[in-house]
Amino acid sequence: MTNRITHEAALLGLAAGIRKAKELNQRSTLSIVDDGGHLIASVRVDDAAFGTIEIAHNKAYTAAAFRQSTAAWMEVVQPGAALYGLERSCARPFVVFGGGIPIVDGNSVIGGVGVSGGPVEADEAIANSIVSAIQQQ
């Protein structure tokens, strides 16, 4: 893999994610962004709710922007926690539940993946399959 995500690698990642979504019987949207949070590729699997489009993109953006899984934020943004309200402090929606995973090349985050449409466990499994496919390029 290079230090950036090509559209070819993104398309291979989406293909892997679609296979995983079908395996899990999930109707989801899958999104991939670069290190600046700009959309590279996205697909809405047949019959996925249209509301999943923006959520998937926001998960990918959050994972890339903050360089960690979106699931890592849930506990620290709860009322009384150290970062309560953080998810409302950004101009772009900041997602604090699972399904967003950064794409890493060595020590650098080169993008993010976001999946929305299923339970968190399914979104994360699909996102992991996309990241794995991209990192194999």
N, C-alpha and C positions, 0 to 999 in steps of 0.2 A: 504494500500500500504506500502511496505517496503522502505528502503532508497536506493534501487537500482531497476533497471528495469529488470525483468526476461524476458526470451524469451517467456514465456507463456503470460505475460502481453503485450509484444510487438506484438505478433500475434493477440491477442484480439483487440489491438489498430488498427492494420492494417485492420482487418475485419470491424471495425467500419468506418475506413477511406474509404475502398472500397465501402461500402454501401452508404456513403455520396457522393463519386465521381460518382457513378451510378445515384444517385438521382439528382445530378446537371449536369449529362451528360458530365462529364469531363474525358478525357483520361490523366491520371496523373501518376507520380511516387511518392510513399510515402516512406519516410525513417525515421528510428528511431535510434538515437545514445545514448550511455551512457554518464556519466559525463566527460569522457575523450575524447569524440568525436568519439569513436569507433563504427562502425556500428553494431547494434544488429539485425535489420530486415529491409527489403526493398521489395517493390513489384512494378512492372511496370504494371499498369492496361492495359488490352487488347488494343492494337493499340496506346498506348502512344508513343510519339517520343522518340527515344533512347537518345537524348540530355537531356531529363528531368531527367535521372538517376543521373548524376553528380550534376546537380543543386539542386535536392532534398536533396542529401547527404550534399552538401555544406550549404544549408539552415539549416539543422538539426545541423550540426557542429557549424555554426555561433551562432545559438540560445543557444546552450549549452555552448560554449566557452565564450560568452559575456553576458550570463545570462539574455537575454531579446529578445523580438521579433525582427526579422530581419527588420520589417517595421519601427521600432523605429529609424533606422539609416539613412533613406533616406534624410531627411532634413539637417542633420548635416554634410553630406559628399559632399554636392553640392559646386561648385566653390564659393569661398568667405566665406564659412561657417567655423566654428571652427575646424572641423575634415576633411576638404577637403583632399582627397587622402588616407584616412585610409583604404579603401577597397583594396587598392593595396599594403599595407604595411605588409601583412601577407603571410607566405609561402603557406598556403592553401587559396583558394579563399574565400573571405569574402563577403557575400551576403547582400545587403542593401535595398532589397525590400521584400514585404510581402510573407508569406508562411512558415516562420520558427518560431517556438514557443518553448520556454524552457518547460521542464517538471519539476514541482516543488513538493517537498514533505516537507511540513512545510516551513521552511526558506531556504531549500537547493535545489539547482538545481541539479537534478539527471540525466538529459539527455536533448535531444532535438528532435523535430519532424520537418521534412521538406517535403513540397509538392510542386511539380512543374508540370506544364502542362496546367494550365488554366489561366484565368485572376486572378489577385492578390486576389480579393474578394473570388473566389472559392477556391484557394489554402489555404487561411486562414480558411475558413469554414471547409474544409476537415481536416486541421491540428488541429483545435480546437476539432473536433470530435474524433480524435486519442488521443489527450491529455486527454480529458474527460474520455474516455474508460480506459486508463492506470491508471488514478488517482482513478478510482473506484475499482481498484484491491486491 
